[in-house]
Amino acid sequence: MTERDAIRAVERYVEHDWMSRWQEFDARNDDGIDGIVMLRKKQLDKKKTKTNGPPHYKSHPIRGVLFVQVKGGESYAGESKKRPDHIEIKLVEEYIQSHRPRWNALPGPAILVYVDTVNLKQNLDAWWTDLKDDANYTTDNKQIVLVAKSNKFGPHSKGHMRELIGPATQYDEQLPVVIATKEDSSYVHLKQPLKDSARRFYRGWSASPTTERSNPMLGEVLITRVGWRHITRSGRRQERIIQSMQLLGVAKRIIKEVGSIGWLGRMEDRPLKNGTTQRRELLGIRAKVKFPFRHESVIQVILERKRIYGQNLISEKIWFYSVYEARRGE
């Protein structure tokens, strides 16, 4: 469970300490990325913070994402007298050579986080390094990536991540706005189990006309077991599953109305027997949703796109993959 412990440690720092969002990639993807971080700005909520009472915080989404590879365990880490200020993360030379172009091509910073999982405790020690920085690779040992011991990954490293994203980072004030209605959540009933009513809505959405499942930029989006299995998968937190089920109606609206699409990363490249290549990648659609019964929030819809290439693009299909709410800002 070394890798799982390491990923959970990263998720805990991102979501608890940074009040930001961690989205794990389910499958080992061809870019060597385990997940993405959507940073949020933490701000004191003066209206809810009472004199002599505990502080209450709200958060605001920041435009831009951070791509993360996670390594954990004793077998990856080494040290040498030549570089006493660094941890040497042992990877295969061919792996580094093939993945560096992919990391460099990602539309945002890419970092490696090494987690010390030998001494298990609540907050594991971790360090980070910039995978796009040439200084973190060596010519005398092409099997390692250098991680400075001063680059601790934890509650206080969020500012470094914002610096990596750069000065162009801005709050999502310009996000498209979707005005949700009561009808968008009318499938949720107090007298019916949420899973049953959400499943019924999902099946109806899947069987709806193409016009009800089409995006202004991408065209038809398939609503299949791919998305349902992802949002209800074993091991996902119960509160996340409930949240996604409650947002299915909003996800339908966002897919249908919002034309600004973001690329989140490649999951897999697989050669096929006929000489073509199948590529799986994730796309994101973000919108600021104004609800009729609660505060507005930023909602993210994730789509999976599968393309088959020969010398040119041969075919393309897009599936609904997930929906969730960036940590609420009230």
N, C-alpha and C positions, 0 to 999 in steps of 0.2 A: 504493500500500500504506500510505498515511498512517494511515487508520483502523485497519487491522490492526496496525500497529506500536504505535499508542496502546493498543489493547486488550491486546496482549501485555505491554506495560509495566505496565499495571494488574494483570494476572494475576500477573506476576512479583513485584511488591511484596506482593500479598495472600498468595500461596501460599508464597513463599520467606522473605520478611522477617517477615510476620505469623504464619506457620504457620496460616493460615486457609484457607477454601475459596472459590474463585471459580467460579460457574456462569454461563456465557455463554448468552444467548438466541440461538438460531440465526438466527431471522428478525427483521427490523426490526419491532418491535412498536409498537402504537398508543400506548403510554404513553411512548414515547421513552426506554426503558430498555434498556441493552445487556447488563446482567448483574446478578447479586446476589452479595453477600458474606455468607458465614456465618462470623462471627468465632469464633475459638478463643483460649483463654488459654494462653500459652506458660509452661511451668514447668520448672525444672531437675529432671532425673531423677537423684536422689542415688544410686540403686542402680547405675546404669550409668556414672556419672561417677567415674572413678578419680583418685586423688591424682596431681597433675602431668600428668594426661591431658586430652584435649579434652572440653569439656562436652557432655553429651547432654541433649536436651530431650524432653518429652512435652507434649501439648496436650489441653485439655478444651473441649468445645463450649460455646458461650454461646447461650442462647436469644435469638432475635431476628435479623433479617436487615437488610441495608443494600442499597438499590436504587441502581444506578449508571448514569449516562449518561456516555459517554466521547466527547470531542472531541479531535482532534489535527490539527496542521498550522498553517501560517502564516496561512491565509485566515480562520481563526476568531478570531484574537487581535488586539486593538487596544489602544491607550492614548490617554489624553487629558490635557491639562494640568489639566482640572477634577478628575480623579480619578487623581492620579499614583501612589497606593498600590494601585491595582487594575489587573487585566487585564480588558478588556472583551470578553466572548465574543459575537461577532456571530451572532445568530439572526434569523429572520424574526419580525416582530411577531405575525402570525397564529399562528405555531407556538407562541410563548410563551403567548399568550392561550388557545389550545386545550389546551395541555399542563399548565399550572399546576393546573387542577382535578384532573387525573389524577394528577399527582405528589402533590398534597395528600391524595388519597384512598388512596394506597398504605399498607399496614399496617406502616410502618416508615420510617426516614429515607430521603430521596432526595437524592443528591448528584450534581453534575456534576464530572467530573475532566477538566481540560484538560492535554494532554500536548504538550510541545514536541518535535516530531519532525523539526525542521529539521536539528539537529545530532545525527545518529544516533550513539548510543553504547550501551554495555551497560545503564546505568541512566539512562533519560531523565528530564529534569526534568519535574515535574508539579505541579499545584495543584488544590485542590478548593474547592467552595462548596456551601452548603446550599440546595437548590432549593425548600425549604418556607419559607425565611426571606424576608419581605417586604423586608428591608433590602438584599437582593441584586438588586433590580430598581429601575429609575429611572422617573420620570415624564417627564423631558425627552428620553429616548431609550428607547423601548419595544421596540427591537430587540436589546437587549443584556442579558446576565446578568453581574453583577459577581463577580469572583474576587479576593479579597484576596491580594496578593503574599506576605503572611506565612503563608498557608495552604498550605504545601508538602505535597504528597502523596508519601509514601514510607515508609521504615522507621519513622520516629518519629511518624507521624500516626495510628497505630492507636488510641492513647488518646483522640484526638478523636472517632473513630468510635464508641467505646464510650460516650462522653459523649452523643453524638447519640441512641444507642439508649435511653439513660436509666437511672436507678437501678433500674428494674424488671427490668433484665437479670439473669439468673440462670443458673447452670450447669444442664445438662440432667440433673440428678439425678432428676427426676420423669418422665423419658421412659418410655413403655411398654417392657417388657422382652420380648424374644423369645428363647427358648432354642433355638438352632439344633442340629440333629442331623446325623449323618453322611449321612443320606438326603438332606438339603437340598443336598449337593454331590456326590452319588453319580454324577451324570452326567459329572463330570470324571474322565477316565481318563489314565493315563500313556502308554498305548499308542495313544491317539487324539489327533489335533490338537485343541486347545482349541476353535477356531472351529467345527469339525465337531460336536463333542459338545454345545457350547452351542447351536448352531443346531438340533440334534435335540431338545434339551430345550425350546427356545423354541417349536418347532412343536407339540410335544406339549402344552405349556401352552396354546397358542392354541386347540387342538382339544378341550381338556378341558371338562367340564360347567360350566355357569354358576356352580354352587356353589363350584367351585375357583378362580373368577376374580372373586368378589364381595367387596366391602368392607362392613363393618358399617354405615357411614354413607352410602356413595356408591352401593352396589349394584354392578351388573355393570361390570367393567373389561375392555375389549377388548385382546387381545394380538395386535397386527398388525405389519405392516412399519414402521409409524410408530416404534415403539420400537427395533426391530432396526436400522433405518437410522440412528437417532440415536446409539446407542451404538457403532456401527461406522463412523461417518461419516468421510470423508476429512479429514485435517487434525487429527483428535483424537489426542492422545498415545497411543502404543502401550500404555503401562502402564495408562492409564485404560480402554482397551478391554478389556484382559485382566482388570482388576479387575471391571468391570461384568459380563463373561461369567461370572466365578467367583461373582458374587453373585445370579445370576438365581433360584436356588432360594430364597435368603433373601428376595428381593423378592416372590416368590410368597407366602411366609409372612406378610410384613409387610402386604401388600395384604389378605390374607384375615383377619388377626387384629387389626390396629391400627385403631381407630376415630377417633383424633384427627387431624384434617386441618388443614393450614395453606395459606393462599392466598399464592402467590408472585408473582402479577402477571398482567396482561393482555397477551397477545401481539398480538392483532389484533381490530379491529371491522370487519366488511365488510358493506355493504348488499347485499341480494340483489334479484333482479329482481322478485320478488313483493311487495316492500315491507317484508319482514322484515329483521332484522339477525342476522348470524352472529358470535358472539364466541368467540374462542379464548383460553384462559387456562391457567396452570400451577398445579397443586396439589402440595403436598408432604406426605409421611408420614415421620415420623422415629421410629426406635426404637433402643434400646440392645440390641445383639445379643450374646449370650454364645455363643461358638463352642466346639465340643468339642476343637479342636486348636490354638487360639491365644488371645490376649487378646481381651477383649470390645471392641466398637467401636460408634460411632454410625453407623447406615446410613440414608441418605436415599433414598426412592423418589419420583420425580417422575411425575405424571400430567398428561396434557393433557385438558382438558375443552372440548367444543365445544357451545355452546348456541345455539339459534335463538329469537329474540324477535320477537313482534309487539307488541301491547299488553301481553301476558303471555308467560310462558315457554311455548314451543310444544314443543320437544324438547331432549334432552340426551344426549350420548354421551361416554364417558370412555375414554381409551386409556392403556396403560402407555407411558411416555416415556423414563425412564432410571432407573438405580440406580447409586449410588456410595457410597464410604466417605469420611466426613469424615476429615481427616488423622489417621492412627492415633496413639493416645495413649501407646504404649509406647516 
